[in-house]
Amino acid sequence: MGKIHVKRGDQVKILHGEDRGKTGKILEVNPKKGQVYVDGMNVQKRHARPTRTNPQGGVVEGPGPIDSSNVALVCPSCNKASRYRRERSASGVTRVCRRCEKAID
């Protein structure tokens, strides 16, 4: 795949799928597969064996992967899903919201 337009810790809005319209925080990014894991979205159940860390075992729920093209970055200043552009400065590259023209990070 290629570069992904969101980073870990970003607030995103889900654009497609069962959780469409919900917002959440990115927990993990997998750039090789082009997927992101969003907190509380695309919850999948998995059966786990009893281990030392989980002595009870049983069914464990956790977030599943979502394709990065199905999420949009939420601007922290205007609280809307928007695209962004990159601007170079002396301190490095910053992301700027296209709606409100304010820096995202």
NUTIVO-734292 format. One line per field, with one value per residue: x, z, y of N, C-alpha, C in turn; residue number from 1; residue in one letter; chain. Coordinates in steps of 0.05 Angstrom, whole numbers, plus 5000, padded with zeros to 4 digits. Layout:
! residues N
n.xx = c(X, ...)
n.zz = c(Z, ...)
n.yy = c(Y, ...)
ca.xx = c(X, ...)
ca.zz = c(Z, ...)
ca.yy = c(Y, ...)
c.xx = c(X, ...)
c.zz = c(Z, ...)
c.yy = c(Y, ...)
num = c(NUM, ...)
residuo = c(A, ...)
cadena = c(A, ...)
END
This chain:
! residues 105
n.xx = c(5017, 5010, 5025, 4989, 4934, 4921, 4940, 4963, 4923, 4893, 4828, 4774, 4722, 4676, 4663, 4639, 4604, 4581, 4586, 4578, 4582, 4596, 4645, 4713, 4775, 4839, 4872, 4912, 4954, 4962, 5003, 5021, 4979, 4941, 4904, 4866, 4856, 4802, 4780, 4730, 4701, 4678, 4675, 4699, 4690, 4728, 4751, 4785, 4837, 4848, 4899, 4959, 4955, 4902, 4865, 4813, 4795, 4752, 4705, 4732, 4728, 4745, 4772, 4766, 4799, 4794, 4788, 4832, 4812, 4760, 4754, 4751, 4789, 4776, 4772, 4803, 4790, 4744, 4710, 4690, 4687, 4738, 4780, 4852, 4911, 4981, 5030, 5093, 5141, 5190, 5195, 5179, 5134, 5066, 4997, 4940, 4873, 4824, 4774, 4771, 4820, 4859, 4915, 4923, 4957)
n.zz = c(5000, 5011, 5037, 5094, 5109, 5161, 5231, 5290, 5347, 5325, 5317, 5285, 5235, 5216, 5151, 5118, 5123, 5178, 5224, 5207, 5209, 5262, 5311, 5331, 5365, 5336, 5347, 5326, 5268, 5206, 5157, 5115, 5100, 5094, 5133, 5191, 5262, 5301, 5362, 5394, 5348, 5294, 5323, 5341, 5359, 5393, 5409, 5466, 5495, 5562, 5596, 5631, 5636, 5624, 5659, 5660, 5608, 5550, 5513, 5478, 5464, 5414, 5376, 5304, 5240, 5197, 5132, 5110, 5074, 5087, 5130, 5157, 5175, 5235, 5248, 5303, 5318, 5289, 5294, 5253, 5201, 5155, 5099, 5093, 5084, 5072, 5100, 5093, 5140, 5180, 5225, 5209, 5175, 5176, 5187, 5159, 5166, 5116, 5119, 5163, 5162, 5203, 5241, 5250, 5278)
n.yy = c(4977, 5046, 5110, 5130, 5173, 5188, 5189, 5153, 5165, 5205, 5236, 5208, 5202, 5153, 5133, 5094, 5031, 4989, 5021, 5073, 5143, 5148, 5171, 5163, 5147, 5135, 5075, 5042, 5038, 5007, 5010, 4977, 4944, 4982, 4995, 5016, 5016, 5031, 5058, 5023, 5014, 4972, 4923, 4860, 4792, 4743, 4679, 4660, 4623, 4600, 4634, 4656, 4712, 4719, 4684, 4663, 4658, 4650, 4691, 4744, 4813, 4860, 4916, 4914, 4914, 4972, 4997, 5048, 5085, 5091, 5125, 5191, 5248, 5284, 5351, 5384, 5437, 5456, 5413, 5380, 5331, 5332, 5347, 5355, 5396, 5395, 5437, 5466, 5488, 5523, 5492, 5443, 5396, 5412, 5395, 5424, 5445, 5443, 5467, 5505, 5528, 5523, 5498, 5428, 5394)
ca.xx = c(5000, 5025, 5023, 4961, 4929, 4916, 4960, 4953, 4914, 4875, 4799, 4765, 4694, 4673, 4647, 4625, 4602, 4561, 4590, 4578, 4573, 4607, 4672, 4730, 4803, 4855, 4890, 4935, 4954, 4977, 5006, 5025, 4953, 4923, 4882, 4868, 4839, 4790, 4770, 4701, 4688, 4682, 4682, 4699, 4693, 4748, 4751, 4812, 4844, 4858, 4928, 4966, 4945, 4873, 4860, 4786, 4791, 4726, 4702, 4745, 4720, 4765, 4767, 4776, 4811, 4777, 4804, 4837, 4796, 4733, 4754, 4759, 4800, 4759, 4788, 4797, 4780, 4717, 4696, 4677, 4704, 4748, 4806, 4872, 4934, 5006, 5045, 5120, 5151, 5217, 5194, 5172, 5109, 5042, 4972, 4922, 4846, 4815, 4750, 4775, 4847, 4875, 4933, 4912, 4976)
ca.zz = c(5000, 5012, 5060, 5104, 5114, 5189, 5249, 5315, 5365, 5311, 5319, 5258, 5231, 5198, 5127, 5107, 5139, 5199, 5244, 5192, 5223, 5289, 5313, 5350, 5365, 5324, 5365, 5312, 5239, 5191, 5130, 5094, 5091, 5090, 5152, 5217, 5284, 5315, 5389, 5396, 5321, 5281, 5345, 5333, 5381, 5388, 5431, 5476, 5514, 5588, 5598, 5656, 5637, 5623, 5669, 5656, 5580, 5541, 5489, 5481, 5444, 5408, 5350, 5280, 5221, 5178, 5111, 5115, 5056, 5098, 5152, 5151, 5198, 5247, 5256, 5331, 5322, 5279, 5301, 5230, 5184, 5133, 5087, 5102, 5067, 5087, 5096, 5104, 5155, 5190, 5246, 5196, 5160, 5193, 5173, 5161, 5159, 5093, 5125, 5180, 5158, 5227, 5243, 5263, 5299)
ca.yy = c(5000, 5070, 5127, 5133, 5201, 5192, 5179, 5143, 5186, 5224, 5232, 5204, 5195, 5130, 5141, 5071, 5007, 4987, 5042, 5098, 5167, 5149, 5180, 5149, 5153, 5114, 5061, 5030, 5041, 4987, 5022, 4957, 4935, 5005, 4993, 5029, 5005, 5054, 5050, 5018, 5010, 4946, 4905, 4832, 4773, 4723, 4659, 4659, 4602, 4610, 4638, 4669, 4739, 4717, 4657, 4655, 4651, 4658, 4708, 4770, 4832, 4881, 4930, 4901, 4933, 4987, 5008, 5076, 5102, 5093, 5143, 5219, 5262, 5305, 5374, 5390, 5464, 5460, 5388, 5368, 5314, 5349, 5341, 5374, 5399, 5397, 5461, 5465, 5511, 5518, 5471, 5417, 5396, 5412, 5390, 5447, 5438, 5458, 5482, 5528, 5539, 5522, 5475, 5405, 5384)
c.xx = c(5018, 5023, 4994, 4957, 4922, 4937, 4947, 4946, 4895, 4846, 4789, 4735, 4693, 4654, 4630, 4624, 4581, 4562, 4590, 4567, 4585, 4636, 4687, 4759, 4819, 4874, 4915, 4932, 4972, 4981, 5011, 4999, 4933, 4900, 4887, 4849, 4829, 4777, 4740, 4686, 4696, 4690, 4678, 4703, 4712, 4749, 4780, 4815, 4852, 4889, 4934, 4955, 4914, 4865, 4832, 4782, 4765, 4727, 4714, 4736, 4741, 4759, 4779, 4786, 4789, 4796, 4808, 4821, 4768, 4732, 4762, 4768, 4780, 4777, 4782, 4786, 4751, 4699, 4680, 4697, 4713, 4774, 4827, 4894, 4959, 5020, 5073, 5127, 5179, 5217, 5186, 5146, 5085, 5017, 4953, 4894, 4837, 4789, 4755, 4803, 4865, 4892, 4920, 4931, 5001)
c.zz = c(5000, 5038, 5068, 5114, 5143, 5206, 5275, 5334, 5352, 5317, 5291, 5258, 5210, 5176, 5116, 5126, 5161, 5219, 5231, 5209, 5251, 5288, 5334, 5346, 5353, 5344, 5351, 5282, 5227, 5163, 5108, 5083, 5085, 5108, 5177, 5237, 5300, 5341, 5388, 5370, 5310, 5302, 5336, 5358, 5373, 5413, 5440, 5496, 5540, 5588, 5625, 5658, 5637, 5633, 5664, 5627, 5570, 5517, 5495, 5458, 5439, 5381, 5327, 5261, 5203, 5157, 5115, 5097, 5067, 5123, 5143, 5177, 5208, 5257, 5286, 5336, 5313, 5284, 5278, 5215, 5160, 5122, 5098, 5081, 5084, 5080, 5108, 5118, 5165, 5211, 5234, 5181, 5180, 5175, 5179, 5151, 5135, 5098, 5141, 5178, 5183, 5228, 5259, 5285, 5300)
c.yy = c(5025, 5085, 5130, 5162, 5208, 5180, 5167, 5166, 5206, 5216, 5230, 5198, 5173, 5138, 5119, 5048, 5009, 5010, 5070, 5121, 5170, 5160, 5165, 5156, 5129, 5102, 5051, 5035, 5020, 4996, 5001, 4947, 4958, 5005, 5008, 5014, 5029, 5043, 5047, 5014, 4983, 4925, 4876, 4815, 4751, 4705, 4656, 4636, 4614, 4612, 4651, 4697, 4739, 4689, 4646, 4645, 4662, 4676, 4735, 4788, 4852, 4893, 4914, 4923, 4947, 4998, 5038, 5095, 5106, 5110, 5171, 5232, 5283, 5327, 5381, 5417, 5467, 5435, 5377, 5351, 5331, 5337, 5360, 5376, 5401, 5423, 5458, 5491, 5504, 5495, 5444, 5419, 5395, 5407, 5414, 5439, 5455, 5474, 5507, 5540, 5540, 5496, 5452, 5394, 5402)
num = c(1, 2, 3, 4, 5, 6, 7, 8, 9, 10, 11, 12, 13, 14, 15, 16, 17, 18, 19, 20, 21, 22, 23, 24, 25, 26, 27, 28, 29, 30, 31, 32, 33, 34, 35, 36, 37, 38, 39, 40, 41, 42, 43, 44, 45, 46, 47, 48, 49, 50, 51, 52, 53, 54, 55, 56, 57, 58, 59, 60, 61, 62, 63, 64, 65, 66, 67, 68, 69, 70, 71, 72, 73, 74, 75, 76, 77, 78, 79, 80, 81, 82, 83, 84, 85, 86, 87, 88, 89, 90, 91, 92, 93, 94, 95, 96, 97, 98, 99, 100, 101, 102, 103, 104, 105)
residuo = c(M, G, K, I, H, V, K, R, G, D, Q, V, K, I, L, H, G, E, D, R, G, K, T, G, K, I, L, E, V, N, P, K, K, G, Q, V, Y, V, D, G, M, N, V, Q, K, R, H, A, R, P, T, R, T, N, P, Q, G, G, V, V, E, G, P, G, P, I, D, S, S, N, V, A, L, V, C, P, S, C, N, K, A, S, R, Y, R, R, E, R, S, A, S, G, V, T, R, V, C, R, R, C, E, K, A, I, D)
cadena = c(A, A, A, A, A, A, A, A, A, A, A, A, A, A, A, A, A, A, A, A, A, A, A, A, A, A, A, A, A, A, A, A, A, A, A, A, A, A, A, A, A, A, A, A, A, A, A, A, A, A, A, A, A, A, A, A, A, A, A, A, A, A, A, A, A, A, A, A, A, A, A, A, A, A, A, A, A, A, A, A, A, A, A, A, A, A, A, A, A, A, A, A, A, A, A, A, A, A, A, A, A, A, A, A, A)
END
